[in-house]
């Protein structure tokens, strides 16, 4: 391969995609200009799949949508101004959805690299509007995404309690997620995803690099898997707080977890029902809940205490280091510790993490960012600043916590600068807001969540 110069690249190409029903392997092919092809593979277990005419057509539509969305990993290497689709045509609705994913999903990437992507990624629209998708007679069953953290485990137990048949589903080879999935005792589906090896070489040669909207990619993968398996629900566990980004002075809002937010869920879920399969429901089970409400729900059982981890240092694209499930110093560890603290005994929480993170003065800066005190919310999947402030204020009023170094510091330095009525926990536990949860299921869940 000749040396890659991102500034000389003029065009990104969606070359072709195919799905082999006999093996369950999807191939997604991309290229820059006339350069070498980059092929990503996604493997859905359970093949061979017997796809009839209508379902085969829906799988093809889902495959193309995945091809377009997963291309974000490759496009970002050079962010050229021209984009081409070599082997199929798309309509305006598909182009609009995918352009939104690239613009917003690459928001943090653009901010960190000093790039302006507004209006840059434009897909060619060459097809007439597709007819509305038809129901396929999919069987009632949920593929529920599991990430190894508290949120997906809350969803899994809620579905179990509501009597919804589910398969816990994850993408990639994480042993930590597998151990968590096994703990559920439910059927499991481990989808394989292998990025094109050329991408890592481009990164070594100075390609643009950074955060991509991985939940958008995983959502598209799971829609393809659901159709191949013939099931009618794809369930994620993104809460209300995910829609809230980091407020950057001079820039505005940048949301690290945009594809976990409501705007993406609404746009993607509606597109799938209108253009892919009318009876395939994509939704987040936790959308009406705040992070604190999810933490309260998780704390009700200790069944997963020794198995779950939300620490992002454990989940890396090139592997994981699950010797300790919690590093204790990253924003995720800080936030999960703080969010769970109001809802479980101190001894239990310290046992989960192996130490008391709030009694370590060296962690002050990390917790300050969560509190949005002299810093913005970290570029991580953490709750809103007001949730962190309310949790800390709650601990400051409790004898077992108030002498800990960082709780004491909050009470003396930060709390006096805040309005007392903004530090109440109860309003943040209210269950409300828009969601896509099927109505009958939501009626069964709502009482469980509110109890």
C-alpha positions as CSV (number, residue, x, y, z in Angstrom):
1,X,0.0,0.0,0.0
2,X,1.3,3.4,-0.9
3,X,1.6,5.9,2.0
4,X,-1.8,7.3,2.9
5,X,-2.2,11.1,2.8
6,X,-5.6,12.1,4.1
7,X,-5.3,15.5,2.6
8,X,-5.0,14.1,-0.9
9,X,-8.1,11.9,-0.7
10,X,-11.0,13.3,-2.7
11,X,-13.7,10.6,-2.5
12,X,-15.0,7.9,-0.2
13,X,-16.8,5.0,-1.8
14,X,-19.4,2.6,-0.5
15,X,-18.3,-0.2,-2.9
16,X,-20.7,-3.1,-2.3
17,X,-22.2,-5.2,0.4
18,X,-23.6,-8.8,0.5
19,X,-25.1,-11.2,3.0
20,X,-24.7,-15.0,2.6
21,X,-27.8,-16.6,4.1
22,X,-26.0,-20.0,4.2
23,X,-23.1,-18.8,6.4
24,X,-24.6,-15.7,8.1
25,X,-21.7,-13.6,7.0
26,X,-22.2,-10.0,5.8
27,X,-19.4,-8.3,3.9
28,X,-19.2,-4.5,3.9
29,X,-16.7,-3.1,1.3
30,X,-15.3,0.5,1.2
31,X,-12.5,2.4,-0.5
32,X,-11.0,5.8,-0.9
33,X,-10.6,7.1,-4.5
34,X,-9.3,4.2,-6.5
35,X,-7.3,2.8,-3.6
36,X,-7.5,-0.8,-2.2
37,X,-10.8,-2.1,-0.9
38,X,-11.4,-2.3,2.8
39,X,-13.7,-5.2,3.8
40,X,-15.5,-5.4,7.2
41,X,-17.2,-8.7,8.1
42,X,-20.2,-9.2,10.4
43,X,-21.2,-12.8,11.3
44,X,-24.7,-13.6,12.6
45,X,-24.8,-17.0,14.3
46,X,-27.6,-19.5,13.5
47,X,-27.0,-20.0,9.7
48,X,-28.2,-21.3,7.4
49,X,-31.1,-18.8,7.3
50,X,-34.1,-19.6,5.2
51,X,-35.2,-16.3,3.9
52,X,-38.4,-16.1,1.8
53,X,-39.0,-13.3,-0.8
54,X,-40.3,-10.6,1.6
55,X,-37.9,-11.3,4.4
56,X,-35.0,-11.7,2.0
57,X,-35.8,-8.2,0.6
58,X,-36.0,-6.8,4.1
59,X,-32.6,-8.3,5.0
60,X,-31.2,-6.7,1.8
61,X,-32.6,-3.3,2.9
62,X,-31.2,-3.7,6.4
63,X,-27.8,-4.8,5.0
64,X,-27.6,-1.6,2.9
65,X,-28.5,0.5,5.9
66,X,-25.7,-1.2,7.9
67,X,-23.3,-0.7,5.0
68,X,-24.0,3.0,5.0
69,X,-23.9,3.5,8.8
70,X,-20.8,1.2,9.5
71,X,-18.9,3.2,6.9
72,X,-18.5,6.0,9.5
73,X,-15.5,4.1,10.8
74,X,-13.7,4.4,7.5
75,X,-15.0,7.7,6.2
76,X,-13.5,9.5,9.2
77,X,-10.0,8.5,8.2
78,X,-10.0,11.2,5.6
79,X,-13.4,13.0,5.7
80,X,-13.3,13.8,2.0
81,X,-15.9,16.1,0.5
82,X,-17.2,13.6,-2.1
83,X,-19.1,10.4,-1.4
84,X,-20.1,7.7,-3.9
85,X,-22.3,4.6,-3.7
86,X,-21.0,2.2,-6.4
87,X,-23.5,-0.7,-6.4
88,X,-27.0,0.5,-5.4
89,X,-29.1,3.6,-5.3
90,X,-30.8,5.1,-2.2
91,X,-33.7,7.4,-1.7
92,X,-33.9,10.8,0.0
93,X,-35.2,9.4,3.3
94,X,-32.2,7.0,3.7
95,X,-29.7,9.7,2.7
96,X,-31.2,12.1,5.3
97,X,-31.0,9.5,8.1
98,X,-27.4,8.5,7.4
99,X,-26.2,12.1,6.9
100,X,-27.6,12.9,10.4
101,X,-25.8,10.0,11.9
102,X,-22.5,11.1,10.4
103,X,-22.8,14.8,11.3
104,X,-24.0,14.3,14.9
105,X,-22.3,11.0,15.6
106,X,-18.9,12.4,14.6
107,X,-19.5,15.6,16.7
108,X,-16.9,14.7,19.3
109,X,-14.5,13.5,16.7
110,X,-14.8,16.8,14.8
111,X,-14.4,18.9,17.9
112,X,-11.3,17.1,19.1
113,X,-9.7,17.2,15.6
114,X,-10.7,20.9,14.9
115,X,-12.8,19.9,11.9
116,X,-16.1,21.4,10.7
117,X,-18.2,18.6,9.2
118,X,-21.4,20.6,8.7
119,X,-22.7,20.0,5.2
120,X,-19.6,17.9,4.3
121,X,-21.0,14.4,4.1
122,X,-23.6,14.2,1.4
123,X,-25.0,11.0,-0.1
124,X,-26.1,10.8,-3.7
125,X,-29.9,10.4,-4.0
126,X,-30.7,8.5,-7.2
127,X,-33.7,6.3,-6.3
128,X,-37.4,7.2,-6.0
129,X,-38.9,7.0,-2.6
130,X,-39.3,3.4,-1.5
131,X,-42.8,2.0,-0.9
132,X,-43.7,1.7,2.8
133,X,-42.3,-1.5,4.4
134,X,-44.8,-4.3,5.0
135,X,-45.2,-6.5,8.1
136,X,-43.2,-9.7,7.7
137,X,-45.0,-11.8,10.4
138,X,-41.9,-11.8,12.7
139,X,-42.2,-13.8,15.9
140,X,-42.5,-12.1,19.2
141,X,-39.0,-12.2,20.7
142,X,-36.5,-9.6,21.7
143,X,-32.8,-9.4,20.9
144,X,-31.6,-7.3,23.8
145,X,-28.2,-5.7,23.7
146,X,-25.9,-6.5,26.6
147,X,-22.9,-4.4,27.3
148,X,-21.8,-5.8,30.7
149,X,-22.9,-2.7,32.6
150,X,-25.8,-2.0,35.0
151,X,-28.2,-0.6,32.4
152,X,-28.6,-3.6,30.1
153,X,-28.9,-5.8,33.2
154,X,-31.8,-3.7,34.4
155,X,-33.5,-4.1,31.0
156,X,-32.9,-7.8,30.9
157,X,-34.5,-8.3,34.3
158,X,-37.4,-6.0,33.4
159,X,-38.1,-8.0,30.2
160,X,-37.9,-11.2,32.2
161,X,-40.3,-9.8,34.8
162,X,-42.7,-8.7,32.0
163,X,-42.7,-12.1,30.4
164,X,-41.0,-11.1,27.2
165,X,-38.9,-13.9,25.6
166,X,-35.4,-12.5,25.0
167,X,-32.0,-13.4,23.7
168,X,-29.0,-11.5,25.2
169,X,-27.0,-10.2,22.3
170,X,-23.5,-8.7,22.0
171,X,-21.1,-7.8,19.3
172,X,-17.4,-8.8,19.4
173,X,-15.3,-11.0,21.6
174,X,-15.5,-9.5,25.1
175,X,-15.0,-12.2,27.7
176,X,-16.4,-9.8,30.4
177,X,-19.6,-9.3,28.5
178,X,-19.9,-13.1,27.9
179,X,-19.6,-13.8,31.6
180,X,-22.3,-11.3,32.3
181,X,-24.5,-12.8,29.6
182,X,-24.0,-16.3,31.0
183,X,-25.1,-15.0,34.4
184,X,-28.5,-14.1,33.0
185,X,-29.3,-17.7,32.2
186,X,-31.0,-16.6,29.0
187,X,-30.3,-17.7,25.4
188,X,-27.2,-15.9,24.0
189,X,-26.3,-14.5,20.6
190,X,-22.7,-13.4,20.1
191,X,-22.4,-11.6,16.7
192,X,-18.9,-11.3,15.2
193,X,-17.6,-8.1,13.8
194,X,-14.1,-7.7,12.2
195,X,-13.0,-4.3,11.1
196,X,-11.0,-4.1,7.9
197,X,-7.3,-4.5,8.9
198,X,-6.4,-1.7,6.5
199,X,-8.1,0.8,8.8
200,X,-5.5,0.2,11.5
201,X,-2.7,0.7,9.0
202,X,-4.3,4.0,7.9
203,X,-4.4,5.1,11.5
204,X,-0.7,4.3,11.8
205,X,0.0,6.5,8.7
206,X,-1.7,9.5,10.2
207,X,-5.4,9.2,9.3
208,X,-8.0,11.2,11.2
209,X,-9.1,9.2,14.2
210,X,-11.4,9.5,17.1
211,X,-14.8,8.6,18.5
212,X,-17.6,7.2,16.3
213,X,-21.3,6.6,17.0
214,X,-20.8,2.9,17.9
215,X,-24.4,2.5,19.2
216,X,-25.7,3.5,15.7
217,X,-23.5,0.8,14.1
218,X,-24.5,-1.8,16.7
219,X,-28.1,-0.9,16.2
220,X,-27.9,-1.5,12.5
221,X,-26.1,-4.8,13.0
222,X,-28.8,-6.0,15.4
223,X,-31.6,-5.0,13.0
224,X,-29.9,-7.2,10.4
225,X,-29.5,-10.0,12.9
226,X,-33.2,-9.8,14.1
227,X,-34.4,-10.1,10.5
228,X,-32.1,-13.0,9.8
229,X,-33.5,-14.7,12.9
230,X,-37.1,-13.7,12.2
231,X,-37.7,-11.8,15.5
232,X,-39.6,-8.6,16.0
233,X,-37.7,-6.6,18.6
234,X,-34.3,-5.0,19.0
235,X,-33.9,-3.6,22.5
236,X,-31.2,-1.2,23.8
237,X,-30.8,0.3,27.3
238,X,-30.2,4.0,26.8
239,X,-31.7,6.2,29.4
240,X,-33.1,9.8,29.2
241,X,-29.7,11.3,30.4
242,X,-28.0,10.1,27.2
243,X,-29.6,12.9,25.2
244,X,-27.7,15.5,27.2
245,X,-24.2,16.4,25.9
246,X,-21.2,18.3,27.2
247,X,-21.5,22.0,27.2
248,X,-18.3,23.4,25.7
249,X,-17.5,27.1,26.1
250,X,-17.3,28.8,22.6
251,X,-18.6,25.6,20.8
252,X,-22.0,24.7,22.3
253,X,-23.2,21.1,23.0
254,X,-21.1,18.1,21.9
255,X,-22.7,14.8,22.8
256,X,-20.2,11.9,23.2
257,X,-23.2,9.5,23.3
258,X,-25.4,11.1,20.6
259,X,-26.3,7.7,19.1
260,X,-27.5,6.6,22.6
261,X,-29.8,9.7,22.7
262,X,-33.5,10.1,21.9
263,X,-32.9,11.9,18.6
264,X,-31.1,9.0,17.1
265,X,-33.5,6.4,18.6
266,X,-36.5,8.1,17.2
267,X,-35.1,8.7,13.7
268,X,-33.5,5.2,13.3
269,X,-36.5,3.3,14.8
270,X,-39.0,5.2,12.6
271,X,-36.9,4.6,9.5
272,X,-36.6,0.9,10.2
273,X,-40.4,0.5,10.6
274,X,-41.2,2.6,7.5
275,X,-38.5,1.4,5.2
276,X,-37.2,-2.0,6.4
277,X,-39.8,-4.0,8.2
278,X,-43.1,-2.6,9.5
279,X,-43.3,-5.1,12.4
280,X,-39.7,-4.7,13.6
281,X,-39.6,-2.6,16.8
282,X,-36.4,-0.8,17.8
283,X,-36.5,0.8,21.2
284,X,-34.6,1.6,24.3
285,X,-36.3,0.1,27.4
286,X,-34.9,2.7,29.8
287,X,-35.6,5.9,27.8
288,X,-38.1,7.3,30.3
289,X,-35.6,6.9,33.2
290,X,-32.7,9.0,34.3
291,X,-29.3,7.5,35.1
292,X,-30.2,7.8,38.8
293,X,-33.5,5.9,38.3
294,X,-31.6,3.2,36.5
295,X,-29.1,3.0,39.4
296,X,-31.9,2.7,41.9
297,X,-33.4,-0.1,39.9
298,X,-30.1,-2.0,39.6
299,X,-29.5,-1.7,43.4
300,X,-32.6,-3.7,44.1
301,X,-30.7,-7.0,43.5
302,X,-27.1,-8.0,44.2
303,X,-27.3,-10.9,41.7
304,X,-24.9,-9.2,39.3
305,X,-22.6,-7.4,41.8
306,X,-19.6,-9.7,41.1
307,X,-20.2,-9.8,37.3
308,X,-21.0,-6.4,35.9
309,X,-18.7,-3.6,34.9
310,X,-19.3,-0.2,33.3
311,X,-15.6,0.7,33.3
312,X,-14.6,1.7,29.7
313,X,-11.0,1.0,30.3
314,X,-12.0,-2.7,30.2
315,X,-13.6,-2.4,26.7
316,X,-11.2,-1.6,24.0
317,X,-11.5,-2.3,20.3
318,X,-8.2,-4.2,20.4
319,X,-9.1,-6.3,23.5
320,X,-9.7,-5.9,27.2
321,X,-7.9,-6.3,30.5
322,X,-10.6,-7.8,32.8
323,X,-8.2,-8.5,35.7
324,X,-10.0,-5.9,37.7
325,X,-13.5,-5.0,36.5
326,X,-13.2,-1.4,37.8
327,X,-10.1,0.8,37.2
328,X,-11.4,3.3,39.8
329,X,-10.0,6.3,38.0
330,X,-12.0,6.8,34.8
331,X,-15.2,8.9,34.4
332,X,-17.4,5.8,34.2
333,X,-16.1,4.4,37.4
334,X,-16.5,7.7,39.1
335,X,-20.1,8.2,37.9
336,X,-21.4,4.6,38.5
337,X,-19.9,4.7,42.0
338,X,-21.6,8.1,42.7
339,X,-24.9,7.1,41.1
340,X,-25.2,3.8,43.1
341,X,-24.2,5.3,46.4
342,X,-27.6,6.8,47.4
343,X,-29.3,3.5,46.7
344,X,-27.2,0.8,48.3
345,X,-25.3,0.2,51.6
346,X,-21.8,1.6,51.6
347,X,-20.3,-1.7,52.5
348,X,-21.9,-3.3,49.4
349,X,-20.7,-0.5,47.0
350,X,-17.1,-0.6,48.4
351,X,-17.1,-4.4,48.0
352,X,-18.1,-4.0,44.3
353,X,-15.4,-1.5,43.5
354,X,-12.7,-2.8,45.9
355,X,-12.3,0.7,47.4
356,X,-14.1,3.9,48.4
357,X,-13.6,6.3,45.4
358,X,-15.1,9.2,47.4
359,X,-12.5,9.0,50.1
360,X,-9.6,9.7,47.7
361,X,-8.6,13.3,47.4
362,X,-6.6,12.7,44.2
363,X,-9.9,11.9,42.4
364,X,-11.3,15.4,43.0
365,X,-10.8,16.6,39.4
366,X,-12.6,13.6,38.0
367,X,-15.6,14.1,40.2
368,X,-15.6,17.9,39.6
369,X,-16.1,17.2,35.9
370,X,-19.1,15.1,36.7
371,X,-20.5,17.9,38.8
372,X,-19.7,20.4,36.0
373,X,-17.7,22.4,38.6
374,X,-14.9,24.3,36.8
375,X,-15.0,21.8,34.0
376,X,-17.5,20.4,31.4
377,X,-19.1,16.9,31.6
378,X,-16.6,14.3,30.4
379,X,-16.8,12.8,26.9
380,X,-18.1,9.6,28.3
381,X,-21.4,7.8,28.8
382,X,-22.2,9.4,32.1
383,X,-25.3,11.1,33.6
384,X,-26.1,14.8,33.6
385,X,-24.3,17.2,35.9
386,X,-27.5,17.8,37.9
387,X,-27.7,14.1,38.6
388,X,-24.2,14.0,40.0
389,X,-24.8,17.1,42.1
390,X,-28.0,15.7,43.6
391,X,-26.3,12.4,44.4
392,X,-23.4,14.1,46.1
393,X,-25.8,16.4,48.1
394,X,-27.7,13.3,49.2
395,X,-24.5,11.7,50.5
396,X,-23.4,14.9,52.2
397,X,-26.5,14.6,54.4
398,X,-25.8,11.0,55.4
399,X,-23.6,10.1,58.4
400,X,-21.9,7.1,56.7
401,X,-20.7,9.3,53.8
402,X,-20.3,12.8,54.9
403,X,-16.8,12.4,56.4
404,X,-15.4,11.1,53.2
405,X,-12.8,13.5,51.6
406,X,-14.7,14.3,48.4
407,X,-18.1,14.5,50.0
408,X,-16.8,16.8,52.7
409,X,-15.1,18.9,50.0
410,X,-18.4,19.1,48.1
411,X,-20.3,20.2,51.2
412,X,-17.8,23.0,52.1
413,X,-16.6,24.2,48.6
414,X,-19.2,23.4,45.9
415,X,-22.6,23.0,47.6
416,X,-22.7,26.7,48.9
417,X,-22.5,27.9,45.2
418,X,-25.6,25.9,44.3
419,X,-29.3,26.5,44.8
420,X,-30.8,24.0,47.3
421,X,-33.9,23.2,45.2
422,X,-31.6,22.0,42.4
423,X,-30.0,19.4,44.6
424,X,-33.1,17.3,45.3
425,X,-32.9,13.7,44.3
426,X,-36.7,12.9,44.0
427,X,-37.5,15.0,40.9
428,X,-34.7,13.2,39.0
429,X,-36.3,9.8,39.7
430,X,-39.6,10.7,38.0
431,X,-40.3,8.5,35.1
432,X,-41.4,10.5,32.1
433,X,-40.5,11.6,28.6
434,X,-40.8,10.3,25.1
435,X,-40.0,6.7,24.2
436,X,-40.7,4.0,21.6
437,X,-41.5,1.1,24.1
438,X,-44.6,-0.8,22.8
439,X,-47.6,0.4,24.7
440,X,-48.7,-3.0,26.2
441,X,-45.2,-3.7,27.4
442,X,-44.8,-0.2,28.9
443,X,-48.0,-0.6,30.9
444,X,-46.4,-3.8,32.5
445,X,-43.0,-2.1,33.0
446,X,-44.1,1.3,34.3
447,X,-45.4,0.0,37.7
448,X,-42.2,-2.1,38.2
449,X,-40.0,0.9,37.5
450,X,-42.0,3.3,39.7
451,X,-42.2,1.1,42.7
